[in-house]
Amino acid sequence: MQDQGTGKNSVGDNSLKRETIQRVISAFIVAPFVVFCFVSYPSLVGLVATIVLISSGEFFFTTLKKHDPWLSIIYTALVTTYPVLYGAAFPNNPMELLAIVFIAGSVFALSRVKNREIIIEVYFAYSVALLYISFLLSFFIPLYAKYGAAMSLLTLTLSWSYDSFAYAFGTTMGKHKFGSYYSPNKSWEGFYGGIFGTFVYILIYQFVTNTVFKSNIHINPLLALALAVITGVFDTFGDIFESSIKRHYGVKHMGNLMPGHGGMLDRIDGLLFITPVIYIVLNLFY
């Protein structure tokens, strides 16, 4: 019995090492391209639209895969239209634009779907993708316009920082689980470790960007702590929210674009909740 237990632990350790290596390789491949897109407003809008395109495509081909494939194709295009038009033509009219895109998707569903049994499921998928993916991620557009590249990039990398530290603390020290039905592997050690690491990261990021890149961001320690806590809380809820959807549809990942992370939506699930909250907090206190 002792040998069997050791063997299982060995297999688990090897699997964990493989996943960690895959995560690191994926990060090194994707991160430089993403960071480069923050050099200008047009490239930032293009980045947001690209991520929405990939993420919403993964979402629709998971939630609507049993139905007409044209629903997934047209809905992916419509949801991606929102950040493009918002960033390029209607920066002062996000609510009006959101209403128009929602109505367009609803009209398309009514003209395409002739089955009363599935129409509500189609409405649900489209509404969630439009609000959860497209609308929330598009907060990067006013964030960039108002606070600049350095603060926008900080917001993006807050999620990376928290995920990395939470993963490291959780896999090495995690013993006390959240008890979440939708995401049972999360631990309090990972949560607090992620917040601590993110707080330190904010201070280092500010020092480096102001010293080396001559940025002009000023985040006092109290605000840095608040941003770290906000990141930890909302990254966690964003992850659990996506996990609840995946559990409903019986999938482990929304896609397999990024080895070790799953799909694009799996990688940005926390960021989708973090970005609008950070934007609101900066408007109030920065």
C-alpha positions in Angstrom: 0.0 0.0 0.0 2.9 2.4 0.8 4.4 1.8 -2.7 1.1 2.5 -4.4 0.7 5.7 -2.6 4.2 6.8 -3.5 3.5 6.0 -7.1 0.4 8.1 -7.2 2.2 11.0 -5.6 5.0 10.6 -8.2 2.5 10.7 -11.0 0.8 13.8 -9.5 4.2 15.5 -9.0 5.2 14.8 -12.6 1.9 16.1 -13.9 2.2 19.2 -11.8 5.8 19.8 -13.1 4.6 19.3 -16.7 1.8 21.8 -16.3 4.1 24.4 -14.6 6.6 24.1 -17.5 3.8 24.5 -20.0 2.5 27.6 -18.2 5.9 29.2 -18.2 6.6 28.4 -21.9 3.1 29.7 -22.9 3.7 32.9 -20.9 7.0 33.6 -22.5 5.6 33.2 -25.9 2.4 35.2 -25.4 3.5 37.9 -23.0 5.9 39.9 -25.2 3.3 40.2 -28.0 0.6 41.4 -25.5 2.9 43.9 -23.8 4.0 45.3 -27.2 0.3 46.0 -28.1 0.2 48.6 -25.3 2.6 51.0 -27.1 -0.3 52.9 -28.7 -4.1 53.3 -28.4 -4.9 51.7 -31.8 -2.8 48.6 -31.1 -4.5 48.4 -27.7 -7.9 48.4 -29.3 -6.7 45.8 -31.7 -5.5 43.6 -28.9 -8.8 43.9 -27.0 -10.7 43.0 -30.2 -8.5 40.1 -30.9 -8.8 38.7 -27.4 -12.6 39.1 -27.5 -12.7 37.4 -30.9 -10.8 34.3 -29.6 -12.5 34.1 -26.2 -16.0 34.6 -27.5 -15.3 32.0 -30.3 -14.3 29.5 -27.6 -17.3 30.4 -25.5 -19.9 30.0 -28.4 -18.3 26.8 -29.8 -18.7 25.4 -26.3 -22.1 26.6 -25.3 -23.8 26.4 -28.7 -21.9 23.5 -30.3 -25.0 21.3 -30.5 -26.8 23.9 -32.5 -26.5 25.8 -35.9 -22.8 26.6 -36.3 -23.8 29.9 -38.0 -25.0 31.0 -34.6 -21.4 30.7 -33.2 -19.9 32.4 -36.2 -22.2 35.4 -36.5 -22.3 35.9 -32.7 -18.5 35.8 -32.5 -18.4 38.5 -35.2 -21.1 40.6 -33.5 -19.5 40.4 -30.0 -16.1 41.4 -31.5 -17.7 44.4 -33.3 -18.4 46.1 -29.9 -14.7 46.9 -28.9 -13.8 47.8 -32.5 -16.6 50.3 -32.8 -16.2 51.5 -29.2 -12.5 52.1 -29.5 -12.4 53.4 -33.1 -15.6 55.4 -33.6 -17.9 55.7 -30.5 -15.7 56.2 -27.4 -18.3 58.4 -25.8 -21.3 56.1 -26.4 -20.6 52.7 -24.9 -24.2 52.2 -23.6 -25.9 53.1 -26.8 -23.5 50.9 -28.8 -24.0 48.0 -26.4 -27.8 48.3 -26.8 -27.5 48.2 -30.6 -25.2 45.2 -30.7 -27.5 43.3 -28.2 -30.6 44.1 -30.3 -28.8 43.0 -33.5 -27.9 39.6 -31.9 -31.4 39.1 -30.6 -32.9 39.8 -34.0 -30.5 37.4 -35.6 -31.5 34.7 -33.1 -35.2 35.3 -33.8 -34.7 35.0 -37.5 -32.4 32.0 -37.3 -33.7 29.8 -34.5 -37.0 28.1 -35.1 -37.0 25.9 -32.0 -38.7 27.2 -28.9 -36.8 24.7 -26.8 -33.4 26.3 -27.3 -34.1 30.0 -27.9 -33.6 30.9 -24.3 -30.2 29.0 -24.3 -29.2 31.0 -27.4 -30.2 34.3 -25.7 -28.3 33.3 -22.6 -25.1 32.5 -24.5 -25.2 35.7 -26.5 -26.0 37.9 -23.5 -23.3 36.4 -21.3 -20.6 36.7 -24.1 -21.5 40.3 -24.9 -21.5 41.5 -21.3 -19.0 39.1 -19.6 -16.4 39.0 -22.4 -16.8 42.0 -24.7 -18.2 44.7 -22.5 -16.0 44.0 -19.4 -12.7 43.6 -21.3 -13.5 46.8 -23.3 -12.9 48.7 -20.0 -9.3 48.7 -21.1 -10.2 51.3 -23.8 -11.3 54.1 -21.4 -8.6 52.9 -18.9 -5.9 53.5 -21.5 -7.4 56.7 -22.8 -7.7 58.3 -19.3 -4.7 56.8 -17.4 -2.2 55.8 -20.1 -0.2 52.8 -21.2 1.7 52.2 -17.9 -1.5 52.0 -15.7 -3.3 49.9 -18.3 -0.4 47.5 -18.5 -0.3 47.4 -14.7 -4.0 46.4 -14.7 -3.3 43.5 -17.1 -0.2 42.3 -15.3 -2.0 42.4 -11.9 -3.9 39.4 -13.0 -0.8 37.7 -14.2 0.9 38.5 -10.9 -1.9 37.3 -8.7 -2.4 34.1 -10.8 1.3 33.3 -10.6 1.7 33.9 -6.9 -1.6 32.2 -6.0 -0.6 29.1 -8.1 2.9 29.0 -6.5 1.6 29.3 -2.9 -1.4 27.1 -3.5 0.5 24.2 -5.0 3.3 24.3 -2.4 1.4 25.3 0.8 -2.3 25.0 0.1 -4.1 23.0 2.8 -7.2 24.9 3.6 -9.6 24.9 0.7 -12.2 27.5 0.0 -14.9 24.9 -0.1 -16.2 26.3 -3.4 -18.5 23.9 -5.3 -17.5 25.3 -8.6 -13.7 25.5 -8.0 -12.7 23.1 -5.3 -8.9 23.3 -5.6 -8.6 26.9 -4.5 -7.0 27.4 -1.1 -6.7 30.3 1.4 -2.9 30.0 1.3 -3.0 30.6 -2.5 -5.4 33.5 -2.0 -3.3 35.3 0.6 -0.1 34.5 -1.0 -1.4 35.9 -4.3 -2.4 39.1 -2.6 1.0 39.5 -0.9 2.9 38.8 -4.1 0.7 41.2 -6.0 1.2 44.0 -3.4 5.0 43.6 -3.7 4.7 43.4 -7.5 2.8 46.8 -7.7 5.6 48.5 -5.7 8.3 47.1 -7.9 6.4 47.8 -11.1 5.9 51.4 -10.1 9.6 51.9 -9.3 10.8 50.2 -12.5 8.4 52.1 -14.9 9.0 55.5 -13.3 12.8 55.0 -13.1 13.6 53.2 -16.3 10.7 54.1 -18.6 10.0 57.6 -17.2 6.4 56.9 -16.5 4.4 59.1 -14.2 2.4 56.8 -12.0 2.1 57.4 -8.2 0.5 54.7 -6.2 0.9 55.0 -2.4 1.3 51.9 -0.3 -2.4 52.0 0.9 -3.7 52.2 -2.7 -1.3 49.5 -3.7 -2.6 47.2 -0.9 -6.2 48.0 -2.0 -5.4 47.2 -5.6 -3.8 43.9 -4.5 -6.8 42.9 -2.4 -9.2 43.9 -5.2 -7.2 41.8 -7.6 -7.2 38.8 -5.3 -11.0 39.0 -4.7 -12.2 39.7 -8.2 -9.7 37.4 -9.9 -10.9 34.6 -7.8 -14.6 35.3 -8.4 -13.9 35.7 -12.1 -12.3 32.3 -12.2 -15.1 30.7 -10.2 -17.7 32.3 -12.5 -16.1 30.8 -15.6 -15.7 27.5 -13.8 -19.4 27.4 -13.1 -20.1 27.7 -16.8 -17.6 25.0 -17.7 -19.1 22.7 -15.1 -22.6 23.3 -16.6 -21.4 22.3 -20.0 -19.1 19.5 -18.8 -15.8 20.8 -20.1 -12.4 21.2 -18.3 -11.2 24.1 -20.5 -13.0 26.4 -22.9 -10.2 25.8 -25.4 -6.6 24.5 -25.8 -4.9 27.6 -27.4 -2.4 28.0 -24.5 -0.9 24.7 -23.1 -1.0 24.7 -19.3 -3.7 27.4 -19.3 -6.4 26.0 -21.6 -8.1 28.5 -23.9 -7.9 32.2 -24.1 -11.0 32.6 -22.0 -9.5 30.4 -19.3 -6.5 32.8 -19.2 -8.5 36.0 -18.9 -11.4 34.9 -16.7 -10.2 36.8 -13.7 -9.1 39.8 -15.7 -12.6 40.3 -16.9 -13.8 41.0 -13.4 -10.7 42.9 -12.4 -10.5 45.5 -15.1 -13.8 47.4 -14.6 -13.3 47.4 -10.8 -9.8 48.8 -11.1 -11.1 51.4 -13.5 -13.8 52.4 -11.1 -11.4 52.5 -8.1 -8.9 54.7 -10.0 -11.7 57.1 -10.9 -12.6 57.4 -7.2 -9.2 57.4 -5.5 -6.3 58.0 -8.0 
